């Protein structure tokens, strides 16, 4: 169930935050991850972001930004980054 929630949230975040960034064919992509601890939630969101960027055939540009807040069962983090072709 948690994997399904992460997948749906990552896709929704990607669609909601898709916007042109920097020069060229770049978009901002986001992923949401949750975990019982802060560190686990960060890992889930950053690895989910890397998987989405890779599956779209893009390369991450610039720093990965992550914001965390308390979730229903632990911590929920959102990570985002510009990704270019």
N, C-alpha and C positions, 0 to 999 in steps of 0.2 A: 504494500500500500504506500509506503514511504517513497519507493522508487517511482511509482506512478505520479504521486504528488510532485516530486522533484521534476520529472519530465514535463508534466503539464505546466508547472510554474516556469520552468526554463523557456519553454516555447512561448508562453504568454508574455514573459518578460522580454524575450527577443522581439516579438512582434510589437509590443508596446513601446519599446525604446529604440526601434530601428529608425535611424535618422542619418542623414549625411554628415560625415565628420571629416575634417581635414581635407586635403586635396585628393583627387583620384576617386576610385570606386571604393569608398570606405563607408562603413556603417557602424553604429554603436550597438553592441550585442550584450545582453544581460542574462544571468542565470541565478536562480534562487536555490539555496541548499539549507537544510535544517539538520540539527543534531542535538544530542543530549548535552554536549559541551560546546563552548564557543569555538574551540579549535576544530572540532569535528565539523561544525557548520561551515566554517571558513573553507576547510578542505573540500567539502561537498560542493560549495558554490564555485570555487575557483576551478576545480576539476571539471565540473559540469560546463562551465564557460569554455574551457579549453576544448572539450569534446564538441560543443556546438560550433565553435569557430572552425575546428578541423573538418567537421562534417559538411560545412558550407564551402570548403575549399578556399578558405581565407587564412590570412596570417595576422595575428595580434600585433598591434602597433601601440607603443606607449605603455604606460603603467596600467596594471589591473587595479581598479578601485573596488573596495569592499565596504559595505555598511551592514552592521548587525544590530538586531534588537531582539528582545525576549519574544519567544513564540509560544505556542500552545504547549508543546512538550520539549522545552529546552530553548535553544537559540535558533533564529532564522537569519541567514545572511544573504545579501544580494551582491553579486560581483558583476562589474561591467568593464568593457574595454572596447576601443576602436579596433575594427578588423577590416583589412583591405585585401583586394585580390591582387 
